[in-house]
């Protein structure tokens, strides 16, 4: 049986990407950088590998976008003394200054698409999308990891 739900979810994701790009058009940040920067601001000191796992992005994309963010002055990467191979990622003041705008774009989009949904509907939607994510992650792990 074919379900329209997955197509709808993918469409919502594309709409969100466009919305964020428009909302932050006056910045130099691309949508992928906005997502990475948001995660780094929420969880400073994550290892680069943890970002890859948390966001389900490929290593090359994350490395390239982090390099750009570092060049633009939004993040700094440090190798901890205990493991010089691991690079921890921290937001700079420039990142912390722009982060509220990134968060606001996310919150406005979320509230807009959930307009008219009651608390029960929102809880059910979260429950269902949690199951979808778990199934998608299980499929990836069966096929050898989380990297695309």
C-alpha positions in Angstrom: 0.0 0.0 0.0 1.3 3.4 -1.0 1.0 6.2 1.6 0.8 9.9 0.9 2.1 10.6 4.4 5.8 10.2 3.6 5.4 12.5 0.6 3.7 15.0 2.9 6.4 14.8 5.5 9.1 15.3 2.8 7.1 18.3 1.5 7.0 19.8 5.0 10.7 19.4 5.3 11.3 21.2 2.0 8.9 24.0 3.0 10.8 24.4 6.3 14.1 24.6 4.4 12.7 27.3 2.1 11.1 29.2 5.1 14.4 29.2 7.0 16.3 30.4 4.0 13.9 33.2 3.5 13.7 34.1 7.2 17.5 34.4 7.4 18.2 35.6 3.8 20.0 38.7 5.2 22.6 36.4 6.8 25.4 34.4 5.1 24.0 31.1 6.6 22.7 28.4 4.3 20.0 26.0 5.6 22.5 23.2 6.4 24.6 25.6 8.3 21.6 26.9 10.2 20.8 23.4 11.3 24.3 22.6 12.4 24.7 26.0 14.2 21.5 25.5 16.0 22.6 22.1 17.3 26.0 23.4 18.3 24.4 26.3 20.2 22.1 24.0 22.0 24.9 21.5 22.8 28.3 23.2 22.9 31.3 20.9 23.0 29.9 18.1 20.9 32.4 16.1 19.0 32.1 16.4 15.2 31.2 12.7 15.1 28.3 13.2 17.5 26.9 15.9 15.2 27.1 13.5 12.3 25.1 10.9 14.3 22.7 13.3 15.8 21.7 14.9 12.5 22.0 11.9 10.2 24.2 13.7 7.8 27.2 12.4 6.0 30.7 13.1 7.2 31.7 15.1 4.2 28.8 17.4 4.4 29.3 18.0 8.1 33.0 18.6 7.8 32.5 21.0 4.8 29.8 23.0 6.6 31.7 23.2 9.8 34.8 24.4 8.0 32.6 27.2 6.4 31.1 28.1 9.8 34.6 28.3 11.3 35.8 30.5 8.4 32.8 32.7 8.9 33.5 33.0 12.6 30.5 31.1 13.9 32.2 28.2 15.5 35.5 27.1 16.9 36.8 23.5 16.9 39.2 22.2 19.5 41.0 18.9 20.0 40.7 17.9 23.7 44.0 17.0 25.4 42.8 13.4 26.1 42.1 12.6 22.4 43.8 14.8 19.8 41.9 13.0 17.0 38.5 14.1 18.3 37.4 17.7 17.4 34.9 19.3 19.8 32.7 22.1 18.3 31.8 25.3 20.2 29.7 28.3 19.2 31.4 31.7 19.1 29.7 34.9 20.3 28.7 35.5 16.7 26.8 32.2 16.7 25.1 32.9 20.0 24.0 36.3 18.7 22.3 34.8 15.6 21.0 31.7 17.3 17.8 33.4 18.7 16.8 34.3 15.1 17.3 30.7 14.0 15.3 29.4 16.9 12.6 31.9 16.3 12.3 30.9 12.6 11.9 27.2 13.8 9.3 28.1 16.4 7.3 30.3 14.0 7.2 27.6 11.4 6.3 25.0 13.9 3.5 27.0 15.4 2.2 27.9 11.9 2.0 24.3 10.6 0.4 23.1 13.9 -2.2 25.9 13.9 -5.6 24.3 14.8 -4.0 21.2 16.3 -5.1 20.6 19.9 -2.9 19.2 22.6 -4.2 15.6 21.9 -3.5 16.0 18.1 0.0 17.3 18.8 0.8 14.4 21.2 -0.5 11.9 18.7 1.5 13.5 15.9 4.7 13.3 18.1 3.9 9.7 18.9 3.4 8.7 15.3 6.5 10.6 14.0 8.6 9.0 16.8 7.5 5.6 15.4 8.4 6.7 11.9 11.8 7.9 12.9 12.5 4.7 14.9 11.5 2.6 11.9 13.7 4.7 9.6 16.7 4.4 12.0 16.1 0.6 12.3 16.2 0.3 8.5 19.4 2.2 8.3 21.1 0.2 11.1 20.0 -3.1 9.3 21.8 -1.8 6.2 25.0 -0.9 8.0 24.9 2.3 9.9 23.4 5.7 9.8 25.5 7.4 7.2 23.8 8.1 3.9 
